[in-house]
Amino acid sequence: MNRSERGWRRPQSYHHGNLKEVLLEAARKLIEQYGPTGFSLTEAARLAGVSPAAPYRHFRDREALLAEVARAGFERFAARLDMAWNNGVPTPLTAFENLGRAYLAFAREEPASYTVMFETGLRPGTEGETIPAAERAFDILQKAAAALCRQLPESERPPVKLMSLHLWAISHGVATLFAQGGLAAGKAPLKSEEILESAVLIYLQGLGILPGGNETPKSI
């Protein structure tokens, strides 16, 4: 059995209409096992149960396949964050906590997509070429950050984009530490959600958005 066939039963046949999705699923399985650069387009075709030439109907090379894995991943990611944020209902703070949990859940449940999303060189919130869905995900975070800042006097509010990048970095760091149950996850005394919540709490207290101690203002 070829290495790319281990751990995944390839489909017996495919229709021209779903060839692209079959190849994307094969790519995600290979990424989980070997990383984004650990397989070839030919191996993806073999795992998908199609001819070596079939992938070229949709992808010019492996990099194009990986770019589509990232794009599709960001589409699902943005939709998940949007649902969790829920326009700041019932309160911005509660919705923001839901947003953080949704972020970690996606990274945990879709490790292959998450890995490629942040290794494509297309970063949300930065200059240059971007994936539209990545920008939508970042915009949701900016809306959440802006909502949390509204209780501060306007002159004391931090730049929303910079704050959003800080929060994204914290979330990404926690998600990466716990990726695929790695060594860091085994040594951590708390769950990933608890670590993210405490880190964000300290950050928001430092900005003056939340008071010190355990009390949460009712207005937020």
C-alpha positions in Angstrom: 0.0 0.0 0.0 1.3 3.4 -0.9 2.0 5.7 2.0 -0.7 8.2 0.8 -3.4 5.5 1.0 -2.8 4.8 4.7 -5.5 6.0 7.1 -8.0 7.0 4.4 -10.2 4.9 2.1 -10.1 6.4 -1.3 -13.3 6.7 -3.3 -14.1 3.9 -5.8 -15.1 6.5 -8.4 -15.8 10.1 -8.9 -17.9 12.4 -11.1 -16.4 15.3 -13.0 -18.5 17.6 -10.8 -16.8 16.6 -7.6 -13.3 16.0 -8.7 -12.1 19.2 -7.2 -13.6 18.4 -3.7 -12.2 14.9 -3.8 -8.7 16.3 -4.5 -9.1 18.9 -1.7 -10.1 16.1 0.8 -7.1 14.0 -0.3 -4.8 17.0 0.1 -6.1 17.7 3.6 -5.4 14.0 4.6 -1.9 14.2 3.2 -1.2 17.5 5.0 -2.3 16.0 8.3 0.2 13.2 7.8 3.1 14.8 6.0 2.7 18.6 6.2 2.0 21.0 3.4 5.3 20.2 1.6 5.5 16.5 2.3 3.5 15.2 -0.7 3.2 15.7 -4.5 0.2 16.4 -6.7 0.7 12.8 -8.1 0.2 11.4 -4.5 -2.9 13.5 -4.1 -4.3 12.1 -7.3 -3.4 8.5 -6.3 -5.1 9.0 -2.9 -8.2 10.5 -4.6 -8.3 7.5 -6.9 -7.9 9.4 -10.1 -5.3 9.5 -12.9 -2.1 11.5 -12.4 -3.3 13.9 -15.1 -6.7 14.5 -13.5 -5.7 17.2 -11.0 -4.4 19.5 -13.7 -8.0 20.1 -14.8 -8.3 22.3 -11.7 -4.8 22.9 -10.4 -1.6 23.9 -12.2 0.6 22.5 -9.4 0.7 21.5 -5.8 1.0 25.2 -4.7 -2.3 25.9 -6.5 -3.9 23.0 -4.7 -2.6 24.3 -1.3 -3.9 27.8 -2.1 -7.4 26.4 -2.7 -7.2 24.4 0.6 -6.4 27.7 2.3 -9.1 29.6 0.5 -11.8 27.0 1.3 -10.5 26.8 4.9 -10.8 30.6 5.4 -14.4 30.5 4.0 -15.4 28.0 6.6 -13.4 29.8 9.3 -15.0 33.2 8.6 -18.5 31.7 8.6 -17.8 30.0 11.9 -16.4 33.2 13.5 -19.3 35.2 12.2 -21.8 32.8 13.8 -19.9 32.8 17.1 -19.8 36.6 17.2 -23.5 36.9 16.5 -23.3 40.7 16.2 -22.2 41.0 19.8 -25.3 39.2 21.2 -26.0 38.8 24.1 -23.2 41.1 25.2 -19.9 42.0 23.4 -17.8 40.3 26.1 -19.8 37.0 26.0 -19.9 37.1 22.2 -16.1 37.7 22.2 -15.6 34.7 24.5 -17.7 32.6 22.0 -15.5 33.9 19.2 -12.3 32.7 20.9 -13.8 29.3 21.5 -14.9 29.0 17.9 -11.3 30.0 16.8 -9.8 27.2 18.8 -12.4 24.7 17.8 -11.7 25.3 14.1 -7.9 24.9 14.6 -8.5 21.7 16.5 -11.1 20.1 14.2 -9.5 21.2 10.9 -5.7 21.0 11.6 -4.7 20.5 7.9 -6.7 23.5 6.7 -5.6 25.7 9.6 -1.9 24.9 9.0 -2.1 25.8 5.3 -4.2 28.9 5.9 -1.3 30.4 7.8 1.5 29.1 5.6 0.3 30.4 2.3 1.9 33.9 2.7 -1.5 35.5 2.5 -2.2 37.1 5.9 -5.3 38.8 7.1 -4.8 42.4 8.3 -1.6 42.9 6.3 -0.8 44.7 3.1 -0.5 43.0 -0.3 -2.5 40.1 -1.8 -5.0 38.6 0.5 -7.7 35.9 0.6 -11.1 37.7 0.7 -12.5 35.2 3.3 -9.4 35.9 5.5 -10.2 39.5 5.4 -13.8 38.8 6.4 -12.5 36.8 9.4 -10.3 39.6 10.4 -13.1 42.1 10.0 -15.2 40.1 12.4 -12.4 40.4 15.0 -12.1 44.1 14.4 -15.9 44.5 15.0 -15.5 42.6 18.2 -12.5 44.7 19.3 -14.4 47.9 18.4 -17.4 46.8 20.5 -15.2 46.0 23.5 -13.6 49.5 23.3 -16.8 51.5 23.2 -16.9 51.9 27.0 -13.6 53.7 27.0 -13.4 57.4 26.3 -12.6 57.9 22.7 -9.3 59.5 23.4 -8.2 56.4 25.4 -9.3 53.7 22.8 -6.4 51.7 21.3 -6.2 51.5 17.5 -8.7 48.8 16.6 -6.6 47.2 13.9 -3.6 46.9 16.1 -5.7 45.5 19.0 -7.2 43.0 16.6 -3.8 41.9 15.5 -2.8 41.4 19.1 -5.9 39.3 19.8 -5.3 37.3 16.7 -1.7 36.6 17.6 -2.7 35.5 21.1 -5.4 33.2 19.7 -3.0 31.8 17.0 -0.3 31.2 19.6 -2.6 29.1 21.9 -4.1 27.2 18.9 -0.6 26.4 17.6 0.6 25.2 21.0 -2.3 22.8 21.2 -2.2 21.7 17.5 -2.7 18.0 17.1 -2.2 17.3 20.8 1.5 18.3 20.7 4.1 18.2 23.5 3.0 21.7 24.7 -0.6 20.6 25.1 0.5 17.6 27.2 2.4 19.8 29.6 -0.3 22.5 29.9 -2.1 22.5 33.2 -5.2 24.1 31.6 -7.4 23.5 28.6 -6.7 25.7 25.5 -9.9 27.6 26.0 -9.0 28.4 29.6 -5.5 29.6 28.6 -6.9 31.8 25.9 -9.6 33.2 28.1 -7.1 34.1 30.9 -4.6 35.6 28.4 -7.3 37.8 26.8 -8.6 38.8 30.2 -5.1 40.1 31.2 -4.8 41.9 27.9 -8.2 43.6 28.2 -7.4 44.6 31.8 -4.2 46.1 30.7 -6.1 48.3 28.2 -8.6 49.3 30.9 -11.5 47.7 29.1 -12.0 45.3 32.1 -11.3 46.2 35.7 -8.8 44.2 37.8 -10.0 41.3 39.8 -12.9 39.0 38.9 -15.6 41.6 38.5 -16.9 42.1 35.0 -18.7 45.4 34.2 -22.3 45.1 33.4 -22.1 47.6 30.6 -19.9 45.5 28.4 
